[in-house]
Amino acid sequence: MKFDIIIENLEKSYGTVKAVDGLNLHVDQGKMVGLIGPDGAGKTTTMRILCGLLAADAGSCKIAGLDANKETHKIRAFIGYMPQRFSLYPDLTVAENLKFFADLFQVPKDEREKRMQRLLHFSKLGPFKNRQSQALSGGMKQKLALSCTLIHTPKLLFLDEPTTGVDPVSRKEFWEILKDLKNEGVTILVSTPYMDEAAKCDEIAFVHKGKMLAKDKPENIPDLLDKSLLEIECQDFVTTSRKLSSSDKFDSVQVFGDRIHLLGNDKSEMLHSVKDILEQGSYTAKPIKPGIEDVFVELMKK
């Protein structure tokens, strides 16, 4: 059995709101694909359809060659789904939560202890196995939630923004676990609001208003932007960005942290325009390679 995902012309509406609108996506076996898009883009709905929690209005979802709408029970035997708000039992310890989910997934008793020990080691939760889950940090809770999702050794993982609100160190550790899982051949579809996390995937899929805007390897993403990009560094970036925006000389003016990104067709003309608009010596301007967020913002505008 080939553990891949094939979505074709998928549609799902909630009343008059179209959450998924003709979505197409292919995730090869053993690959990790990152879904990125704003709230309401259709990422969660797509994952719920793949897991058999929602029925699609039209189109098809095939997981390992099985129909996600019609063969849900077969599919659930080899998939793991971690929603945005994974419900752990706060009064149960780490070990007790793992045992509960092992029972839920009917893990054979002779396999249970071995899998639990492996996951405790894998997630670095071994020293905390007797601690109640309500007493864990946010990052540890997410690692426990992932461990509970993995207790039945799924071949495909669906993770819906698993590190939202988690501290940077725990985020890094979580993604190291995902990398190890991918290296073991697990197919992973993960949504994330963090561009640095998306860059760790084999491919990035941009989703907006239920449609697939683009899908490519992280190293190829800058090539999707056919315009020049300038980065402005200055002290008062708020006032400076307003000046640049009101000039109508640029296709786009976006604030990225304490920097300003300008998009246009001609790099030389853009540099001249910046010089005319801003006071000399109050800024530095340089051409840069587009990042994932630059490309995504431009794709959404189009």
matplotlib code that plots the C-alpha trace (Angstrom):
import matplotlib.pyplot as plt

x = [0.0, 1.3, 0.6, 0.0, -2.7, -4.5, -7.1, -8.9, -11.4, -12.4, -15.4, -17.0, -19.5, -21.0, -24.3, -23.3, -19.7, -17.4, -14.6, -12.9, -13.3, -11.9, -8.8, -6.2, -3.2, -0.9, 1.3, 3.8, 4.5, 7.2, 7.1, 6.2, 4.0, 3.3, -0.1, 0.0, -2.7, -4.7, -7.6, -10.5, -8.4, -9.8, -6.9, -8.8, -11.8, -9.6, -7.9, -11.2, -12.5, -9.3, -9.8, -13.4, -14.8, -16.6, -18.2, -17.1, -19.7, -17.8, -14.5, -12.5, -9.9, -7.9, -5.6, -3.5, -5.9, -8.9, -11.9, -11.9, -15.7, -16.6, -13.8, -13.3, -12.9, -10.2, -8.3, -8.5, -6.4, -3.3, -3.7, -3.1, -4.8, -3.8, -6.3, -5.6, -7.0, -6.0, -7.9, -5.7, -7.2, -5.8, -6.2, -4.3, -0.5, 1.6, 1.8, -2.0, -2.9, -0.7, -2.3, -5.8, -5.1, -3.4, -6.7, -8.7, -6.7, -6.7, -2.9, -2.1, -1.0, 2.3, 3.1, 1.8, 4.7, 7.3, 5.6, 5.0, 8.7, 9.7, 7.4, 8.5, 12.1, 11.2, 9.4, 11.8, 8.8, 10.3, 11.3, 7.7, 5.7, 4.1, 3.2, -0.4, -0.9, -2.4, 0.9, 2.9, 4.2, 2.5, 5.3, 5.3, 1.5, 1.9, 4.6, 2.3, -0.6, 1.7, 2.8, -0.9, -1.5, 1.5, 0.6, -0.9, 2.1, 0.2, 1.6, 0.1, -0.1, -2.4, -1.3, -3.3, -1.1, 0.5, 2.9, 0.7, 1.4, 4.3, 7.6, 10.5, 12.6, 9.6, 8.7, 12.3, 12.1, 8.7, 9.9, 13.0, 10.5, 8.6, 11.8, 12.7, 9.2, 9.5, 12.9, 11.1, 8.8, 5.8, 3.8, 3.0, 0.5, 1.0, -0.5, 1.4, 1.3, 5.1, 7.1, 10.3, 8.5, 7.0, 10.6, 11.4, 8.9, 9.7, 7.0, 4.9, 1.3, -0.2, -4.0, -6.3, -10.2, -10.3, -8.1, -4.5, -2.5, 0.9, 2.8, 6.6, 9.8, 11.0, 14.1, 11.9, 9.4, 11.4, 11.2, 7.3, 7.7, 8.5, 9.2, 12.1, 12.2, 13.9, 14.4, 14.4, 16.0, 15.3, 14.6, 11.0, 9.7, 6.0, 6.3, 8.6, 6.2, 3.4, 5.5, 6.4, 2.8, 1.3, 3.8, 2.1, 5.5, 5.6, 3.4, 3.5, 4.8, 4.8, 6.2, 8.2, 9.2, 11.4, 12.1, 10.0, 9.7, 9.0, 7.9, 8.2, 9.2, 12.5, 15.1, 16.9, 13.7, 12.6, 16.0, 15.6, 12.1, 13.1, 15.9, 13.4, 10.9, 13.1, 15.7, 19.2, 21.1, 17.9, 17.7, 19.5, 18.0, 19.2, 17.8, 17.0, 15.8, 12.1, 11.0, 8.1, 5.9, 6.7, 5.6, 2.5, 1.3, 1.8, 0.0, -3.0, -3.1, -3.3]
y = [0.0, 3.4, 5.9, 9.1, 11.7, 12.8, 15.6, 16.5, 19.4, 19.3, 21.5, 22.1, 24.9, 26.0, 27.6, 30.3, 30.3, 28.2, 26.9, 24.7, 25.7, 23.2, 22.4, 20.1, 18.7, 15.7, 14.6, 11.8, 9.0, 9.8, 13.5, 16.4, 19.2, 22.4, 24.1, 27.9, 30.4, 32.9, 32.0, 30.9, 29.6, 26.1, 24.3, 22.8, 21.9, 20.0, 18.0, 17.1, 15.8, 13.8, 12.2, 11.4, 13.9, 15.9, 14.9, 16.7, 18.4, 17.5, 16.3, 13.4, 12.6, 9.5, 8.3, 5.3, 4.7, 4.6, 7.0, 9.3, 9.7, 6.0, 4.0, 6.1, 3.1, 1.5, 4.8, 5.6, 2.5, 4.0, 7.8, 10.2, 13.5, 16.3, 19.1, 22.7, 22.0, 18.5, 17.4, 15.8, 14.7, 17.2, 14.9, 12.1, 11.8, 11.7, 7.9, 7.6, 9.7, 7.5, 4.3, 5.8, 6.4, 3.0, 1.5, 3.8, 2.7, -1.0, -1.3, -4.9, -5.4, -7.0, -3.9, -1.2, -0.8, -0.9, 1.8, 4.0, 3.8, 4.7, 7.7, 8.9, 8.8, 10.3, 13.3, 13.6, 13.3, 10.3, 12.3, 13.7, 10.5, 10.7, 14.4, 15.4, 16.9, 20.0, 20.8, 20.6, 23.6, 24.4, 22.8, 19.7, 19.4, 19.5, 16.8, 14.7, 15.3, 14.2, 11.1, 10.2, 10.6, 8.3, 5.5, 3.3, 4.0, 5.8, 5.9, 9.4, 12.3, 15.3, 18.2, 21.4, 24.2, 22.0, 24.7, 27.8, 29.6, 27.3, 28.8, 28.9, 26.1, 23.7, 24.5, 23.6, 20.3, 19.5, 19.9, 17.8, 15.0, 15.6, 15.4, 12.0, 10.7, 11.8, 10.0, 6.9, 7.1, 8.8, 11.0, 14.3, 17.1, 20.0, 23.5, 26.3, 30.1, 30.2, 30.7, 29.4, 26.1, 25.9, 26.2, 22.9, 21.0, 19.2, 21.3, 24.3, 24.7, 28.2, 28.1, 31.1, 31.2, 27.4, 27.4, 26.3, 29.3, 27.4, 24.4, 24.0, 23.2, 25.9, 26.6, 27.3, 29.6, 32.9, 32.1, 32.4, 36.2, 37.9, 41.3, 43.1, 43.4, 46.1, 46.0, 49.4, 49.7, 52.8, 54.1, 55.2, 52.4, 53.3, 56.9, 55.8, 53.1, 55.6, 58.0, 55.2, 53.9, 57.3, 57.9, 55.2, 54.5, 50.8, 47.8, 46.9, 48.3, 45.8, 46.1, 43.0, 43.3, 46.5, 46.4, 47.6, 45.5, 47.2, 45.4, 46.8, 45.9, 47.8, 47.7, 50.9, 52.9, 51.8, 52.9, 56.3, 56.7, 55.8, 58.4, 61.1, 60.3, 59.8, 62.0, 61.2, 59.2, 58.4, 54.9, 52.1, 50.3, 47.0, 44.4, 41.1, 37.7, 37.2, 35.2, 32.8, 35.5, 38.0, 35.5, 34.5, 38.1, 38.8, 35.5, 36.5, 39.9, 38.3]
z = [0.0, -1.0, 1.8, -0.2, -0.4, -3.6, -3.4, -6.6, -7.1, -3.4, -2.4, 1.0, 1.9, 5.2, 4.1, 1.7, 2.8, 0.5, 2.8, 0.2, -3.5, -6.0, -4.1, -5.7, -3.7, -3.9, -1.0, -1.9, 0.5, 3.0, 2.3, 4.6, 3.0, 4.8, 4.3, 4.9, 4.6, 6.6, 9.0, 6.9, 4.0, 4.3, 5.9, 8.9, 6.8, 4.3, 7.1, 8.7, 5.4, 5.0, 8.4, 7.7, 10.2, 7.5, 4.2, 1.1, -1.1, -4.3, -5.5, -4.2, -1.4, -1.7, 1.1, 0.3, -2.6, -0.3, -0.5, 2.6, 2.4, 1.9, 3.5, 6.7, 9.1, 7.0, 6.8, 10.5, 11.2, 9.8, 10.2, 13.1, 13.4, 15.8, 15.8, 16.9, 20.3, 21.2, 24.3, 26.9, 30.2, 32.8, 35.8, 34.1, 34.2, 31.0, 31.3, 32.0, 28.9, 26.8, 28.2, 27.6, 23.9, 23.6, 24.8, 22.5, 19.4, 20.6, 20.7, 21.6, 25.2, 24.3, 22.2, 24.5, 27.0, 24.2, 22.2, 25.3, 26.3, 22.8, 22.7, 26.1, 25.0, 21.6, 23.1, 26.1, 28.4, 30.3, 33.4, 33.5, 33.0, 36.5, 36.2, 35.5, 32.0, 33.5, 35.2, 31.9, 29.9, 26.6, 24.6, 26.7, 26.3, 22.5, 22.6, 24.7, 22.3, 19.4, 21.4, 22.0, 18.2, 17.5, 19.9, 17.1, 14.8, 12.0, 8.4, 7.7, 10.1, 9.8, 12.1, 12.3, 13.5, 16.2, 17.6, 17.8, 21.0, 21.9, 23.0, 20.4, 22.1, 22.3, 18.7, 17.6, 19.6, 18.1, 14.6, 15.3, 16.2, 12.9, 11.0, 12.6, 11.8, 8.2, 8.0, 9.2, 6.2, 7.8, 5.4, 7.0, 6.1, 8.5, 8.6, 10.3, 10.6, 11.0, 7.8, 9.3, 10.0, 6.5, 5.1, 6.9, 4.8, 1.5, -0.2, 0.7, -0.4, -0.4, 0.3, 0.1, 0.1, -0.3, -3.4, -4.0, -5.1, -5.6, -4.4, -4.6, -2.8, -0.3, -2.4, -5.5, -3.8, -4.5, -8.2, -8.0, -7.5, -10.9, -9.3, -7.7, -3.9, -1.8, 2.0, 3.8, 7.2, 9.2, 12.7, 12.3, 10.1, 10.7, 9.4, 6.6, 5.4, 5.3, 3.2, 0.8, 0.6, -0.1, -3.0, -5.2, -6.7, -5.6, -6.3, -2.6, 0.7, 3.6, 7.1, 8.1, 11.8, 11.9, 8.1, 5.1, 1.9, -1.4, -4.5, -8.1, -11.6, -11.9, -9.1, -10.3, -10.6, -7.1, -5.6, -7.3, -6.0, -2.4, -2.6, -3.8, -1.1, 2.0, 3.6, 2.6, 5.3, 7.3, 5.8, 4.0, 1.0, -0.5, -3.0, -1.3, -2.3, -1.6, 1.4, 1.7, 3.3, 0.5, -2.1, -0.3, 0.2, -3.5, -4.5, -2.3, -4.0, -7.4]

ax = plt.figure().add_subplot(projection="3d")
ax.plot(x, y, z, "-o")
ax.set_aspect("equal")
plt.show()
